[in-house]
Amino acid sequence: MSKVHVHRVDVCFGDCDPAGIVFFPNFSKWMDQSSLAFFMACGVPPWRELVKTRGIVGTPLLEIHTRFMKPATYGQTIEVHTTVEEWAVKTFLHRHVVRRGDDLLCEGTEVRAFVVRDPADPDRIKAIPIPEDIKALCL
């Protein structure tokens, strides 16, 4: 199991649909924000620094699954609890649990990979084995 990082979000009026309920893609946006915040909280430098020092562009999204249980609305504060549930050779599974207090609003998983620019075609990216030092920071 890995560390858990809690990313707090203040829900704004513009995050909601006309019925005042958070528009569902915003949960994906907040999970994406929480993914980067997780790594930075673990001591991993931001991607813009890693690309300069190690060529690592970031951790793009390969797959996403989301389950919604309860709605949220503007004026509320929600928390995205993020952890790495599984490490593979070139990918990892991020789990996000979105809560408002004790209420479970949403759960999501993301499959991501660490990538660099492809030396054969710099317009493309390619997955690399997960750096052991980065993984160790997250455990």
Beta strands, then each sheet from edge to edge (+ up, - down):
strand 1: 5-10
strand 2: 56-58
strand 3: 61-68
strand 4: 77-87
strand 5: 91-100
strand 6: 103-113
strand 7: 115-118
strand 8: 121-127
sheet 1: 1+ 4- 5+ 6- 3+
sheet 2: 2+ 7- 8+
end
